Amino acid sequence: MFEIRPPRPDELPAILAVHRAAFGRDDEAALVQHLRNDGDSAFEVLAEADGEVIAHVAYSPVSIEHGNDGRALGLAPVAVTPAWQHRGVGSALVRRSLDELRDASDARAVVVLGEPAYYARFGFSPASLAGLHDTYGGGDAFMAQALRPGGLDGYHGRVDYARAFALLTE
């Protein structure tokens, strides 16, 4: 079993290690570090099993070309250590984090650039249906979800992620 909870400040090295192991490179770990350093880490949760950090998800502010009010977030990155992948940890982490954002934040909406079939199960749909597009040309892989009724109302145009995302190599 695993527990989902907010990270403690001393767990950053373990969180970065999860991202390195999950992606097999340093980019996503560096992204997490830069988001924190830039003050753009808006919300995070992790999964722990037997005292070990096994998964992590981060959310950061996004800006929207029209209607930007600072209340939309981008979900990324999310990582699960290889030994725990395909065991429901990532899904549980995404579900819990979205529930917590709905219940305890003033965020209106979340966007994600990811596998449509995976993220649709959490209530995401193509962001283009809400008049939104990303700078990466993600097409239907760029998805959005309102966290509350009318959460996407008034938003349209290009969505830009936090500055640290420009550091990703792919």
VENGIQUI-V193226 format. One record per residue. N is the residue number from 0. RES is the residue in one letter. SS is DSSP state (H for helix, E for strand, C for the rest). NEAR is the number of other C-alpha atoms within 12 Angstrom. D_FIRST is the distance of its C-alpha to the first C-alpha in whole Angstrom. Layout:
n->N res->RES ss->SS near->NEAR d_first->D_FIRST
n->N res->RES ss->SS near->NEAR d_first->D_FIRST
This chain:
n->0 res->M ss->C near->15 d_first->0
n->1 res->F ss->C near->21 d_first->4
n->2 res->E ss->E near->22 d_first->7
n->3 res->I ss->E near->29 d_first->10
n->4 res->R ss->E near->24 d_first->13
n->5 res->P ss->C near->26 d_first->17
n->6 res->P ss->C near->27 d_first->18
n->7 res->R ss->C near->16 d_first->20
n->8 res->P ss->H near->11 d_first->23
n->9 res->D ss->H near->11 d_first->22
n->10 res->E ss->H near->25 d_first->19
n->11 res->L ss->H near->25 d_first->22
n->12 res->P ss->H near->20 d_first->22
n->13 res->A ss->H near->29 d_first->19
n->14 res->I ss->H near->39 d_first->19
n->15 res->L ss->H near->38 d_first->22
n->16 res->A ss->H near->30 d_first->20
n->17 res->V ss->H near->37 d_first->17
n->18 res->H ss->H near->35 d_first->20
n->19 res->R ss->H near->28 d_first->23
n->20 res->A ss->H near->26 d_first->20
n->21 res->A ss->H near->28 d_first->19
n->22 res->F ss->H near->23 d_first->23
n->23 res->G ss->C near->17 d_first->25
n->24 res->R ss->C near->18 d_first->27
n->25 res->D ss->C near->21 d_first->28
n->26 res->D ss->H near->25 d_first->29
n->27 res->E ss->H near->35 d_first->26
n->28 res->A ss->H near->35 d_first->25
n->29 res->A ss->H near->29 d_first->28
n->30 res->L ss->H near->35 d_first->28
n->31 res->V ss->H near->43 d_first->25
n->32 res->Q ss->H near->28 d_first->28
n->33 res->H ss->H near->25 d_first->31
n->34 res->L ss->H near->31 d_first->29
n->35 res->R ss->H near->25 d_first->28
n->36 res->N ss->H near->16 d_first->32
n->37 res->D ss->C near->18 d_first->34
n->38 res->G ss->C near->17 d_first->32
n->39 res->D ss->C near->28 d_first->31
n->40 res->S ss->C near->30 d_first->27
n->41 res->A ss->C near->32 d_first->27
n->42 res->F ss->E near->36 d_first->23
n->43 res->E ss->E near->39 d_first->20
n->44 res->V ss->E near->40 d_first->16
n->45 res->L ss->E near->42 d_first->14
n->46 res->A ss->E near->39 d_first->10
n->47 res->E ss->E near->30 d_first->9
n->48 res->A ss->E near->19 d_first->6
n->49 res->D ss->C near->10 d_first->8
n->50 res->G ss->C near->14 d_first->11
n->51 res->E ss->E near->25 d_first->12
n->52 res->V ss->E near->36 d_first->12
n->53 res->I ss->E near->41 d_first->11
n->54 res->A ss->E near->46 d_first->13
n->55 res->H ss->E near->49 d_first->16
n->56 res->V ss->E near->44 d_first->18
n->57 res->A ss->E near->40 d_first->22
n->58 res->Y ss->E near->39 d_first->24
n->59 res->S ss->E near->38 d_first->28
n->60 res->P ss->E near->36 d_first->31
n->61 res->V ss->C near->38 d_first->33
n->62 res->S ss->E near->31 d_first->37
n->63 res->I ss->E near->34 d_first->39
n->64 res->E ss->E near->22 d_first->42
n->65 res->H ss->E near->20 d_first->43
n->66 res->G ss->C near->22 d_first->42
n->67 res->N ss->C near->26 d_first->40
n->68 res->D ss->C near->22 d_first->39
n->69 res->G ss->C near->26 d_first->36
n->70 res->R ss->C near->31 d_first->33
n->71 res->A ss->E near->42 d_first->32
n->72 res->L ss->E near->44 d_first->29
n->73 res->G ss->E near->42 d_first->28
n->74 res->L ss->E near->41 d_first->24
n->75 res->A ss->E near->38 d_first->24
n->76 res->P ss->E near->43 d_first->23
n->77 res->V ss->E near->42 d_first->19
n->78 res->A ss->E near->40 d_first->17
n->79 res->V ss->E near->39 d_first->14
n->80 res->T ss->C near->31 d_first->15
n->81 res->P ss->H near->20 d_first->16
n->82 res->A ss->H near->18 d_first->13
n->83 res->W ss->H near->25 d_first->11
n->84 res->Q ss->C near->21 d_first->13
n->85 res->H ss->C near->14 d_first->14
n->86 res->R ss->C near->17 d_first->10
n->87 res->G ss->C near->19 d_first->11
n->88 res->V ss->H near->32 d_first->10
n->89 res->G ss->H near->33 d_first->13
n->90 res->S ss->H near->28 d_first->14
n->91 res->A ss->H near->30 d_first->12
n->92 res->L ss->H near->35 d_first->13
n->93 res->V ss->H near->39 d_first->17
n->94 res->R ss->H near->26 d_first->16
n->95 res->R ss->H near->27 d_first->15
n->96 res->S ss->H near->35 d_first->18
n->97 res->L ss->H near->37 d_first->21
n->98 res->D ss->H near->21 d_first->20
n->99 res->E ss->H near->22 d_first->20
n->100 res->L ss->H near->31 d_first->23
n->101 res->R ss->H near->24 d_first->25
n->102 res->D ss->H near->14 d_first->24
n->103 res->A ss->H near->15 d_first->25
n->104 res->S ss->C near->20 d_first->27
n->105 res->D ss->C near->21 d_first->31
n->106 res->A ss->C near->34 d_first->30
n->107 res->R ss->C near->33 d_first->32
n->108 res->A ss->E near->44 d_first->30
n->109 res->V ss->E near->50 d_first->28
n->110 res->V ss->E near->51 d_first->29
n->111 res->V ss->E near->47 d_first->27
n->112 res->L ss->E near->37 d_first->29
n->113 res->G ss->C near->28 d_first->26
n->114 res->E ss->C near->19 d_first->26
n->115 res->P ss->H near->23 d_first->27
n->116 res->A ss->H near->17 d_first->26
n->117 res->Y ss->H near->20 d_first->22
n->118 res->Y ss->H near->30 d_first->23
n->119 res->A ss->H near->25 d_first->25
n->120 res->R ss->C near->16 d_first->22
n->121 res->F ss->C near->28 d_first->22
n->122 res->G ss->C near->25 d_first->25
n->123 res->F ss->C near->34 d_first->27
n->124 res->S ss->E near->32 d_first->30
n->125 res->P ss->E near->30 d_first->33
n->126 res->A ss->H near->37 d_first->34
n->127 res->S ss->H near->26 d_first->38
n->128 res->L ss->H near->21 d_first->38
n->129 res->A ss->H near->29 d_first->38
n->130 res->G ss->C near->25 d_first->40
n->131 res->L ss->E near->38 d_first->38
n->132 res->H ss->E near->32 d_first->38
n->133 res->D ss->E near->31 d_first->37
n->134 res->T ss->C near->21 d_first->39
n->135 res->Y ss->C near->20 d_first->37
n->136 res->G ss->C near->18 d_first->38
n->137 res->G ss->C near->22 d_first->35
n->138 res->G ss->H near->23 d_first->36
n->139 res->D ss->H near->27 d_first->34
n->140 res->A ss->H near->26 d_first->31
n->141 res->F ss->E near->38 d_first->32
n->142 res->M ss->E near->40 d_first->30
n->143 res->A ss->E near->42 d_first->30
n->144 res->Q ss->E near->39 d_first->29
n->145 res->A ss->E near->34 d_first->30
n->146 res->L ss->C near->30 d_first->28
n->147 res->R ss->C near->23 d_first->31
n->148 res->P ss->C near->12 d_first->34
n->149 res->G ss->C near->14 d_first->36
n->150 res->G ss->C near->25 d_first->34
n->151 res->L ss->C near->35 d_first->35
n->152 res->D ss->C near->25 d_first->39
n->153 res->G ss->C near->21 d_first->41
n->154 res->Y ss->C near->34 d_first->39
n->155 res->H ss->E near->25 d_first->41
n->156 res->G ss->E near->22 d_first->42
n->157 res->R ss->E near->26 d_first->40
n->158 res->V ss->E near->38 d_first->37
n->159 res->D ss->E near->32 d_first->37
n->160 res->Y ss->C near->37 d_first->33
n->161 res->A ss->C near->33 d_first->33
n->162 res->R ss->H near->22 d_first->36
n->163 res->A ss->H near->29 d_first->33
n->164 res->F ss->H near->32 d_first->32
n->165 res->A ss->H near->18 d_first->36
n->166 res->L ss->H near->19 d_first->35
n->167 res->L ss->C near->21 d_first->32
n->168 res->T ss->C near->12 d_first->34
n->169 res->E ss->C near->11 d_first->33
